[in-house]
Amino acid sequence: MAGTNQGPEIQAKARKYLLGPCNHTGTGYTNEQVRNPIWNSAEVICLQGPPGVDVTRVRHRLVPDMNLHFTTVGNAYNEEFDDPDSPYPQYLMSQTINSAQLPDKMKVELLGKYLERRILDGQTRFLVEGMPDSEKMAAIFEEDVCLIRAYIYVDGPRTSTVSRDQYDRFVAANRPIRQKLQAEGRYFELDSTASPRAQDAAITQVENTISSIGYLARLMNATDVFRPPPPPTTSLSNPLVPPPSTT
C-alpha cells in the first residue's frame, strides 16, 4: 500500500510542521525551541475514568462552576484536519493503513496547538477529558506544554459494554500516573456509583480545593514544573539561537 512507503516521509513533514519555532513546544526537543510565555497563565485540569464509566455529571458541574473551556484530544484532531496547511491528516491516514498507534508525543503536540489557539483567544482555563493515557503521556505534556493543575478520576465498576481485558488494561496503564499525582496532592477520585447528592457534594469539595491558594502553594512545593530551568549557556559546540523577535 502507498501508506506503507509514505509513512516515514509524512511523519517527518508533520513533525516539522508541529515543532516549528513559534509554536507551543518547550525545551524537550532542542535548545533552539523555547516554551511560549503564554503558557504561564494556563490552567489545565484533566478528567478521566475507566472505559464505560460516565463522567458527564462531573464535566457538567466543573465547566460552568470553574469557568473552564472543555475539550478532548479528539477535538484537537478534528481542528487539525480542518487546517489546509497541516500535513497531519495524511500522516494519520498512513498510520491507520498500517494499524499503528499514534505516538504520545504527537497527541500532546496536537493538544498543545489546540490549547494555544484558545489561549490566544483569551481562554486560559481548560478541562481536558480522556488525558493522560499513561504516566509517559503526562510527563510529555508537562515537559512540552504546561502543568496539570489537577487530575480528577471518576472510578466505577466495569459495565457490560466494555470487555474485562479492555477495562483491566486501562486501569493497569493508568495506575502509575494516579499514584504519582496522588503523592503530589494533585489527584482527586470521585465515585460514579454514589448518589447524585453525594456526587455533587464531592465535586464541590474538589472545586473548592483546586481553587484555594493553599492548594497552589502545595503544588509549587510538590512539583518541579513551577521552578524555572537554569539559564542557558552558549558554547561553540552548542550555540543557542534566540527566539524570534515579537516586535
C-alpha angles and dihedrals in degrees: 000000000000092000091061093064098033096050100089093043093048091046091053091051091047093050092048089052095046096043098051117147093251099053133087099279115130132202096299096099116034139343090251092067117079128190110254109247091226087080090069088080097044123113117191123188117186123213122194145149139174118286111288096018111124114232095172096107092053092047093049090054099043099047099059097029095054098028093242130167107230121218144147134211086255090061089055090052092050093050091050091052089058092055107097092200095055119099089194099098091057090050091050090052090052090051091051092050089053093043089238127155119241109251117250089235092061093045089055093045092053093045090048091053091050094049092045091057090052091049091053087053090055102263114123105161119077141181109202115193122205097018139148104032093188145358089266093056091048091052092050092048093051093045097047105027121015147298122300098232094195139354116213115195119193105204125200144143124280114272128217091254092064126065120236090239093053092047095047094046092053094048092048094048092045097047098082095055091046091052093047095049091043090056089052093048095247098109125097123179124200128189115234091197094058120107117270090251093051091046092051091051091049092048091050090052091051091049093050092048096048091048095050124106090227091059092055090049090053091051091054090054096042101047139047094215094092093050111092117235119252114275113272120252128213123227135164090249095047111028118183122225111213117235116265115275116257094204 
